[in-house]
């Protein structure tokens, strides 16, 4: 499902129609009726490319086309001005910490009641980050993680370099990446050199493994509402 509306301020990206509908109704008083929907990650990216006025994105971690936290980091890299609110059934403290390290503005459990959801939206619109109160202490007491360091390294990548890194993590060779991105293979080699330098690794295998391991989320615990 891919809807367009030139006045929209927000997108709900989730593969469950009933949840999208409920969330859209909940947001009506705050954002009006101008809320778009996407049921998979490719549709989401298309919407974001078309609708440049989008301010907020409500992102499900386990929608089709989104691998763990890869979708979040992709959006933060390609569309850095958009505020991303993760809305997920996964309340694993490690996943939440990583999502915030990678630039999410809020992490909202799908079990949260509507007043809590509205509180999160209000906080984000006011320029603050938001987390559930019952998780705040567990997160704020944690030292800076290796994920925050990796997030800072990812921020150094250009959008094209990020795409190349994602392709490397998927196991594609330089020639295949060049075909996918419609550029010369020599350009890809230049991007790979820059990626290795910015990530602080010595070869493309290490870069791909790091990208995969740092962004993966246990799928069995990611979206319990789908069972």
N, C-alpha and C positions, 0 to 999 in steps of 0.2 A: 504494500500500500504506500503510495507516494502522493501527497497532496501539496498543492501550491497555493500560495496566497501572498500577494505582494506586501500586505500590511502585517504579516506575522512577526511576533517577537520571540517566539519559542518553538521548539520542536520536541516532541515526545518520541523517543526511539526505543521501541519495544515490540517484540513479535507476538504479544498477546492482545488481541483486539479489545477484550473486555477491560483489561487493565488500562490500555490507552484511553478508552472512553471514560473510565472512572476518573483518571487523572486529569483528563481534559475538562471534565465537569468541575472538578475541585479547583482548577486554576481559573475558571471563568471569571470569578469576582476580582481576581488580582490582575490577570492578563487579558481579560476580555475573551472574545471568541476566536481571536486570531492566533490559534495554536495549530501547528502542522504536525503530521504524524509520519513516521517511517517504520516499517516492519523488518528491515534488514539494513546492514551497514552500508552496502553500496548505494541504496536509495537515500540513506542519510547524507552521505557525502555529496550526492547529486543535489539534494535540497540545499545544502550549505553553500554549494557553488552558485546556485541560482538565487538564493535568498540572502543577500548580503547584509540585511538589516537585523538578522537573528541575534538576539542577546543571550538567550538561555537555551541550554540543551539538557533534557532529562534522558540520561543514557543508561540502558540496561547492559550489564556486563556480558550477558550470555545470549544476545540476539544473534541471528544468523549472520555470518560474515565478520563477527567480532570475536577475536581470540583473546580471552582474558582481558588484560589491561592494554592490549595493543590499540584498541579503538580509542581509548582515552588519550594515549600518547600521540596517536595520529591526529586527532582533532586539535590537541594543544599545539602540535607542530604546524599543521596546515591552516588552522583558524584560531590563532592565539587570542583574539579579542572575545571569543565566545566563552561564556561561563558555563562550565559543565557540572551538572548535579547528577551524581551516580544514584540511581534508584534500584536497589537490589535486594533479593532475598538472602543474600550471603552476608552474614554478620561476623565473619571471621575477622578477628582483630588485626591479623597480619595483612589481609587483603585491604581492609579499610585504611591502615597506615600507608600502604603502598599507593593506593588511589590518591590519597591526599598529597603524598610526596610527589606524585606525577602530575599534580596540578588541578585535581578536582576541587571545586569550590564548596561542595557539600557531599555527604554520603548519607542517604536517606534509606533506612530499612523499609521494605515493602509492607512490613507489619505496622508501620507508624500510623497513628490516627490522623485524620485530616488537619486538625489544628496544628499538629507538629509539622506536617508537610508545609503548611502555610507559613509557619514560623521559619522554616528553613529557606523558603523562597524569599521571604522578606529580608532575612539576614543577608543573603547573597546579593539581592538587589541593592542593599545598602552598602555593599562593598566588603562585607565580612565573609569569612568561611563559616561553615556550620557542620556540627556533628551531634549525634544524639547525646543527651546529658549523661546517660548511663555508661557511655563509652569514653567520655572526655578524660576522666582520670587515668584510665588505662592507656590512653594514647599520649597524653601530655607528659607522663612520667617516663616515657621511652626515650632513650638517647637517639641522636641522629642515626639513621640507618644507611646501609649500603645502597638502598634504593634511592634515597635522596641524592646521593653522590651520582648514581647512574642517571637520575632525572636531570641533573645539572649538565651532565655530558651530552645527553640527548638534546638539550636546549641549544647546544652549540651547532647542531646540524641544520643545514638549510632544508627546506621542504623536499627538494630533489634528492639530497643525500639521505634523508629519512626514508624515502621511497626505495632507494637503492639498498639501504640496510635491511628493510623489511623483505625485499626480494632475496637478499643473501641468506636471511634467516629461514626462508622457504626453500633454500637449497638450489636456487638458480645460479647458473654460471654467468660471467660477464656478458657473453654473447647473447644469452637469453634475456638478461636484464635490458640490454640495449634494444632488443626487439620489443620488449614489453613497453619501454618508455619512449620508443621511437627516437633514439639518439645514436650517435656513433659509439662503438665499443671503446675507443680511446677516451671518450668523455666519461664512461662508466669507470674506467681504470683510474682516472683522476679523482672521481668521487670516492672510490674505494680507499685510495691513499689518504684522502682527507678524513674519511670516517675512522680509519684505523688510528690516525693521529689523535683525533678528538676523543675517541673512546679509550685510548691508552692501551691498545692491544696490538699484537704483532702480525696477525694474519686474519683473513676473512672468516676462517672457521671459528676462531675465538670470538669475533664480532657477532657472528650469527648465533652462536651458542649463548653468549651473554644476553643478546636481545631476546631470545626465546625464553631463557630461564628467568630473567628479571620480570618479564611481563606475563608469564603463564599463571593461570589460576586453576585450582582443582575444579574441574567441570562438575564433579559429583556434588559439590557443595555450593556451586555458584548460584543456581536458580531453582531453589526448592519448590517454587510454586508451579513448576512445569511438570512435576510428577503427578 
